[in-house]
């Protein structure tokens, strides 16, 4: 089943008056459910824009984007929030954990905005265990290493059982050992059926995925 | 999203910046505590005066110059001739005496001039003139000696307690002589001490020297400036009804021109209530300015907080927060800051009022109304001044917010 269908998606930015930058030109590709895809390209290639559109953080100007068969361009702001909450798990390069907040509370954050009203810590503990951090649930971000922080972020992405994990340069701020660990976790999740999309500019990381979508100057190359 | 989460988040955030949060609250603390304190002091004074008036008994009528009631609401409509002293005349006293339910009618007249005893001159006493009817009405109770006789034209005087103390000290004042308008008067009696405030709403009445009206008229050429007529109604009658009768009689003797007012105790209480409410509202309004200043402080710090937490806002949006969720979070945070400030402010005013109680004669009371008002003000200030920062937070684009360094 096609989870993501992109057809002729374009996006331009206006950094100044009368200046238009085409960040994405006529991008079209599909991603099947359960795939492990790397989106690769040098910086400024438009991969971040693509990632934002895929993650429902931004809207395309032209073309059609169907997520699990549903056309996104017609959705309201509130519906997009709900889809992000329920279908997508984000992992960022800079982790983006809340400071002064314990690992478990960080993991539970998406639940605050969920329709799932039950605020079960057990669910949080379960996903923390999945990333191998159950003993550190009460540690705050500044008491954790970079790799551990990213693992907390992955656990947070998993809390609402998303269909897609969207990781934007997840290893960009990590040493190679931690980077490999993180990628292994993503691999494992993918094996359990979660569709994983990793945006990266590192060939090494991209090769761990099963498929690579290359992007250059806003155009999807392969 | 339930309310519990944003409230918890707000406390976490406030606690994370303890000093900053407290300083931000300070404006609200000062504003709320001054508003509540002033209101309760005003309330205390009002209660104090009201209880004094009620303590005098309800069977009194006071006739004053000028139409104060103008419609009955206790306002100041059409007050003609309030100041001029020649509105009330001796004929009025006789007219009121014609009402059969009336027990006693006594005019009070102001007399001018200094009083001297031996080589000392006293200008601070209030010298008034009245008739023998005044004895036993309100605070005119003889402590020692006698009061005037009917149509007393003797050179005699009765002194109130403070005046007696000042002129004669601990010596026996009876039969001593004082000089007034070049004539010597013999002290025939002293009055009982008068409380902090009485029906004349002035402590000056305790430093009163009282002359016989007939004698004063004789001295000043047959005229007396009557400024009040005090009427005592028999205990068994309805004061309001008698007030109407007295008013009718007065109207007749005034050619149907209502240039006077017949006040019952309730009227006076109403009048006082109006005056005090007005004063309290005025002072409170001035104190409320500090609340606006405090609110601007809140707005400022909330804007800083929104900027500081740009990434957090981006993250929250990415994991599913709607703009309304973000708006609510920051609004609740602002309201909690102001509510905490308000609560501390009320505590401060408790301390302030107990100091006032300890070091003054006033008995301020913090009413439930004042506390509800303080809570309302706090929430209101939080919402008004927290709204702009909250809206700016809610409008942040998640992409820009996540990129923010």
Interface residues (C-beta under 8 A of the other chain):
Chain A: X52 X55 X57 X58 X77 X78 X81 X82 X84 X85 X86 X90 X92 X96 X98 X100 X101 X109 X110 X112 X113 X114 X117 X156 X160
Chain B: X1 X2 X5 X12 X16 X311 X312 X314 X315 X316 X317 X318 X319 X320 X321 X322 X323 X324 X325 X398 X399 X402
